Each structure stands twice: as structure tokens, then as C-alpha cells.
Amino acid sequence: MTLSWLSIVRLGLVQMCLGCVAVITTSTLNRLMVVELALPAIIPGFLVALHYGIQLSRPHWGFASDRGGKRTRWIIGGMVVLAVGGIGAAISIPVLMASFPLGMMLSIFSYALIGLGIGASGTTLLALLASATAPERRAAAATITWLTMVGGIAITAGGVGALLDPYSATRMVVIVAAVCVATIGVTCLAVAGIESRLKIVRQPEETPFMEGLREVWAERKTRNFTIFVFLSMTAYFMQELILEPYAGLVFNFSPGQSTLLSSVQNGGVFIGMVTVGLAVSGFRIGNLRGWVIVACIGSAISLMAIAALGPIGPGAPLTYAVIGLGVCNGMFAVAAVGSMMILAGEGRVAREGTRMGLWGAGQALAAGFGGLVGAAAVDILRRMLTDAQAFGTVFLAEGLLFAATAIMAAHILDRHATLPRTMAMSK
């Protein structure tokens, strides 16, 4: 028995919950540390890089759920750990105000829990989807969970932003705690009874993990695409930790307003995803390679526009430029994931999971590396330049990296590739 469309949507709600907690730590709490607490951007950058680094343990969580079965308990358990980490991260903000050493200890512990929770719950969720979804539905299932996650991120950022003003540390902790507790409840309801109705036969993998990984890395297409994923995701995540502080320091956005800015950006991401999915699968407009290139160039232009608005300061149309960036990022995400699905089935057979795992590891490394580099660069440049110039320089560098990945995509991606037909079913 395989997952029904209703079950796939229900599991998508778990992915949404993961995104709801993650966006608070990477946007709202990050901004509070840099603006309200006047801490160097490298501190939240390090904390976010820490939780991404811990997610390199994802293969171990997947192996544990394979060996022991009963993936539901790993999904729920991981979500509980994530929620505890999210609440702890929120509490660390007022603790940092009272005692920096104690606050940092709590922050490091909490972000480590966040990484463990996302790794355990997220990996096991994808394993359940991969093992229990009919082959013809897998592309659509992946798209449903991705869009659901982005929608949850946008709704959470918008809701938290609206409730956060007027800001107080107590109000912030209560709001974050409510979101985290809600994610546990939604997750429990979403997965209830699904796995018990499935009969999954798992084929044992005789090849040792490292040997299989070496075989995949030896494939030129896989190796080139891994490099592309790392570079493009580095560009994608460089702005993640500095956009809200930029809005607060240069444009005088309040905590609520800057959180809403993150919401509209993710709303743009959602629009971009749907646009590419409909264009390629529904109306046969363009191909994946073309959309990746267009999205990279559009992201570069949007980042240059964001940088150019800095000297104008308060009153500049920053929100519109951020929406444009979100749309282009969403276009890139779907086109790149579609290309990934096609490439995963090429080369040596029975290595689709290894290829996806390799690219997932590249993305995790790039997310942590990109956010940390962006934050560190801002800290250094702010000592020599104005805030607008410092942030603007990093945005310009990010735009140039996106332009470089557009050139790389033109050389390594198949010009005839298109989204799997089943992906259109999710729209």
C-alpha cells in the first residue's frame, strides 16, 4: 500500500512545521541579536551555521529509522527536540541582555537542539515519503511538501511580525513558545495512523556507504552538479542573516516590520515556485535549464537593486525589491530541484538516494557557510564603511555569485530537460 494524496498533504504539514520554527531562528531572533542587542552579526551567523553543521548527521538519522522502522516516532521525537530548541533560543535573547556568557551557552545548546530536531524529523519524513510514495507520485509529493513548507514560513513570519509589535522580550518568548507547541500538536495529528496502514518492503543495500559515495562522486554530471548546488546555495543563503538587520539599521524597520519583510519575501518565493511549475509542466514554456539561468540572473538584479536602495534610506521601496528577490529565488528553487530529480536517475542505477543525499549535504554546507560568510563580511565592512555601504557591498557580492552560477548552469544543465509530468498534478 502506498501513500494517498491526502496522506502526502498531511506529511507536507510536518515539513511546514519544520519551516515555521526554523524561520523564527533565522529571521526574527537573528534581527533581535544584531539590532536590539547590538551584537556582531557573526554571532547569529555562527549559531545558524552550527545548526546547519549538525544537520550533516542526517544520514545517521535515516539509517536509524531504516534499521528500527517505525519512522513516526522519529518524526515526532525530532519535532519535540526542535520545539524545545526553538523555545530555548527565544529565552536566550533576554538572558543575553542580562549575562552574555550565560546567554551564549543557552543559545549554543538551543541551536544544537534545533539542528538535531530538523535533522531527525526532516530526514525521517523524507525517508517515509520516498519509501511509501508510488513512483509516479514522487515528484508531485516533493513539490507539495516544498510549497507547504514555504507557505508555512511565510504565514509564520507574517503572523509573528504582526504580533511582535510593540516589542518586548516577554511577548516574544510567549509568541515563539506558542508556535513551537503548536508545531508538536500539528505534527502528531498529521502523522497519526499513516505508517500503520502501510506495508513497506525495504531492500537491503549490500554496498558499503563510502564505496557507494565514491562511485557516485566519480560521475562527472553528479560532481559538477554538486559544485553548482554548493555555489548557488551559498549565494541563496548569504542574505538570510543580514536582510532583516539591514532593514532595521538602514531603513529603520521595527522588529515587527522586518519580520513582515521576511514574510513577503517568502510569499514571493511561493509565487516563483508556482510560476515555474505551471510554466514548464502546465504550459510547456521554456525548460528547466532556461528557468535556472533566468532565476539566477533575476536574483542578481534584485540583489543589486536592494544594495542600490541603501543610500536612500527610510522611505525607499525596499519591500518591492525584496519581493522580487523572493520570486526569483522561488523560480530558482523549483527549476533546480526539477533538474536534481532528473539527474538523480542518471548514471549508475540504484544510487538515486546517494545522489540526493550528496546534494543535500552540499546544500546544508552552503547554507551554513553562506550565512556565516555574509554575516562576517558585514561585521568587518561596518568597521570601515557606513551601514548602507557595508550591507550593500555584501549584497553586490552575492549578486555576482548568482551571475556566475547562471553561467555555470548554462554549461552543465541539459537544455532539453523538463519537469516530470506528475509535478503538474501538485499545482
N, C-alpha and C positions, 0 to 999 in steps of 0.2 A: 504494500500500500504506500502511496506517495502523498505528499502534501497537497491539499486542495488550495484553490486560490484564496479562500478565507483564511486558512492556516498560514499561508505565506504572508498575507497582510498582517495577521496577528503577530507573527515573528518580526515583521517590519517595525511594529510598535516597540519592540525591545531595542532595536537599533536606534529608534527615535529617543528612547530614554537615555541611551548612552550619550547621544549628542547633546541632550538637554543639560546633563551635568557637566560635560566637557566644555561647552561654550561658556559657562559661568566662570570656570577656572582660567580660560584663555582670553577672555574679554573683560568681564566686569572686575574680577579680583586683580587682574593684571593692571587695569587702569587705576584702581584704588591704590595699589602699591606705588605706582610711578607718580601720580598726580597728588592724591590726598596725603600719602605718607612721604612723598618726595624722595623715594628710594631710587637708586640707579636702575635703569631698565634691565640691566644684566641679571638682577635678582629674580624677577618673574621669568626672565628668559631661561635662567638656569633651572628653575623649578619645572617649567613646562618641558624643557629638554630632558629633565630627569624622568618625567612620566612617560615620555616617548621612548627613552632609552630602556626603561623597564619593560616596555611592550615588546622588546626583542625576545622576551620569554614566550611569545605567542606559540611557537612550535611545541613547547613543552606542555602548554595547556591543551592544545589539540591532541597531543599524544595521550595525555592522561584521560581525556574524555573518550578517546578511541578504545583505550585498553579497559577502562572501567565501565563504559557505557553510561546510560542514564545522564545524558547531556543536560537535561533540565536542571538538575541540581547544581551543575557548574554555571549555568546561565544565571540562575537566581543568586547563588553564592557570590559570583563575581559582581552582580549588581549591588548586593548588600555592601561588599567591600568598597565599591565605587562610591556609594552614597555616604558611607562613613568618612571616606577620604574627602568628599566634597564639603561635608559639614565641618570637618576639621580645618580645611583650607579657609573656609569663611571665618571660623573662630580665630584663626591665626592673624587676621587683619587687626582687630582690636588688641590682641596680645602683642603684636609687633609695635603698636603705639606705646604700650607700657614697658615692654622689655624686648629689645631687638634679638638678643641671643635665644631667649625662650621662644619668641615668635618664629624664628628661623628653624629651630628644632621641630616645632609643631608643623610648620609649613613643609619641611622636607619629609617628615613622616606621612603627612596627609597626601602630598603629591605622589609619594611612592605607592600608597594605597590606591590612588586614582589610576596609576599605571597598571598595577596588578589587577584591579577590578575590570578595567577596559579590556586588558589582555585576556583574562579568563572568560568573562562573559561574551565579549565580542568574537573571540576565536571560536568558542564552542557554538555560538549561534550560527556562524558561517559554516561550521562543520555540519551542523544539523541540516541547514538548508542544502548544502552540497550533497549530503548523503541521502536525503529524503525527498528531493525535488526531482520530478521527471526531467529527463534531459532536454526536452523541447520547451520546458518552462524555466530553465535555469537563468537564461539571460534576462527574462522578464522579472524573475524573482530578485535578481541582483539590482535591477533598476528600481523596483518597488521599494526595497529596503533603503537604497541610497536616497531616493526622493523623500521617503518618510523621515529619514534622519535629518535631512536639510530642512524640511518643513518644521520638524520639532525644534531644531536650533533657532530658526527664525522666530517661531512663536515664543520660545523661552526667552530669547534676548529681548523681544519686544515687550513681553509681559513683565519681566524683571525690571526693564528700563522704566516702564510706566509706574511701577510700584515703588521704585527706589527713591524717587524724589518726594519730599525733601529728604536728603540723605542723612542717615545716622547708622553707626556700626551695628546697633541692636536691631534696627529694622532690616539691615542687610542680612544678618545672620538668620533671622526668623524666615525671611523670604527664601534664602538658599536651603535652609533645613526643610521647609515645606516642599520645595521642588524635589529634593533628594528622597524624602519619604514617599512622595507621590510616585517616583520612578520605581521604587520597590513594589508598590501595590500594583501598578500597571503591568510590570514585568510578570508578577505572579499570575495575574489574570490572563495575560497574553499567552503564556506557555502552558497553562493548565490543561491537562488531558491530551495535548498534541502528541507527545512522544509515545504515550501508552497505546495509541491507536496505530502506531507504525510498526512495520516488520522490516527491519533493515538488515541486509546481509553484507557484512564487510569483508572484502578480500584482503588477506594479509599481504603486506609488502615485504618481499624477501630481500630486496636490495638494501644495504645499509644506507642511512640517511646521507652521510657525507659523500658516498660514492655516487648516489643519485644526483646530489647537488653538483658535483664535478661534471657529470655527464651533461646536465642542463647548461652549466656555465660555458661548456665547450661549444655550444651552439651560437653561431655569430649573431643571428637575429635576437636571440634571448639576451645575449651580453650587451648588444647595442641598445636594446630597449630598456634594459636595467639602468644603463648610464643616462638615457633620456629621462626615465622616471625620476632618478635622483636629482638631475639638474632642474627639470621643470617643477618638481615638487619643492625644491629649495626656493625657487622664485615664487611659487604659490604661497609658501608659508612665511616668507620674510616679513611681510606686512602684518602678520597675525598679532604680534605682541606690541606693535608700535602705532597702529592706526588709531586706537582709542586714546592713548596718551597724546598723540598728535592733535586729535580733535580737542582735547581738553586744554593743552598748553598753548596751542597756536590759535584756535578758534573759540576758546572759552566755553566749550560744551560742558554742561553739568554731567555728573555721573549717569543720571537717567538718560540724558540726551545722547551721550556717547554709546551707551548700551543699545539705545534705539538705532543708532547708526549701524551697529553690528547686525541688528535685526534686518534692516533694509538691505544691507549687503547680502545676507543670506537669502533674503527674498529674491534678490537679483540672481543669485546662484541657482535658485529653483527655476526661475524663468528661463535662464540659459540652458539648463538641463532639458527641460521640456521642449524648448525650441529646437535643439539639435535632434532630439529623439523623434519629434514629429517631422522635421525636415528630411532626415535621412531615411527613416523607416516608413513614415506615412506618405510623404510627397516625393520621395526619391530626389531630393535636391542636394546635390553635392555628394561627397564621400567623406569617410572618417579622416583621411589624411588632410583633405582640404579644410575641414572644420577645425582640426587641431591647429593648423597653421593660422587660420583666421582668428581663433581664440587667443593664441599666443600673441599675435600682433595687436589685437584689441586690448588685451591685458596690459601690454607695454604702453600703448597710447593712454589708457586710463590712468596708469601709474604716473606718467609724465604730467597729465592734467592735475592729478592730486598734488604733485610736487609744485606745479606752477601756481596753485591757489594759495600756497603758504604765505608769500609776501603780502597778499591781500588781507589775510587775517579774518577776524569775525565778520560775518555777513557774506562771505564768499560761498558760492554754491557747492560746498564740499559734498553734501549728501548726494547730489546728482552724479558727481564723478565716482563716488563710492558704489552707487547702484550700477553704473556702467562697468566698473571693475568686477562686481559680483556676477553680472550677466556673462561677461567674457570668461570668468573663472568657471562658471557652471557649464558653459559650452565646452570648455577645455576638458572638464571632468568627465562628461559623458562620452565625448569623442575619444579621449584617452582610454577610458575603461572599455569602450567598444573595441578599440584596437587591441587592448590587452586580452579580451576574450577570444579574439580571432587568433592572435599569436600563441595563446596558451595551448591551442590544439595542434600547433605545427611542431615539426621536429620529432624527436623520439616519442613514441606512444607511451601512454600511462604515466606521463610526467606533468600533466596539467596542473595538479596541485603544487608540485615543486616549483613550477614557473610562477604561479600566482603567489606562492609564499616568498619567493625571491624578490619579486616586485613589491610585495607588501613590506618586506624588510627594508627595501630601498626607500619606500615612501616614508616609513617610520623614522629612518635615519635622517632623511631630508627634512621632515617636519621639525624634528628637534634641532638639527643643525641650522636650518634656515631661520627659525625663530630666534635662536641664540645669537647667530651672526648679526641679524637685523638689530636686535636689542643692544648688543655690544657696540656695534658701529655707531648707533645713535648716542650712546653714552660717551664715546670717545669724541665724536664730532661736536657734541654740545659744549665741550670744553674750549673749542676753538671758534665755533660759529654760533649764530643765533639759532633758536629752536627751529624756526621755519627752514633755515638753510640746512641744518643738521638732518632733520627728518626728510627734507626734500632730496638731499643727496642720496640717502638710502633708497628712497622710492625710485629715483632715477636709475640706480644700480640694479634694482630689481627689474625694472623695465627693460634694461639692456640684456639681462639674463633671459627674460622671456623672449626677446627678439632673437637671441642666439638659439634657443630651443626651437623656435619656428624654423630656422634654417636646418637644424638637425632633423626635425620631423620630416622636412621635405626630402631628405636623403634616405632615411631609414624606414619610413612607413610605406605600406603598399597603397599605391594610388587608386587601386580598384576595390579596396576593402569597403564593406558596408556593414551596418549593424545587423545582427541576427534578426530574422524576421519576427521572432517571438517577442523581441523587445517592444515592438509596436503595440503588443497586447496590453502593456502596462500603462499606456497613455490614455 
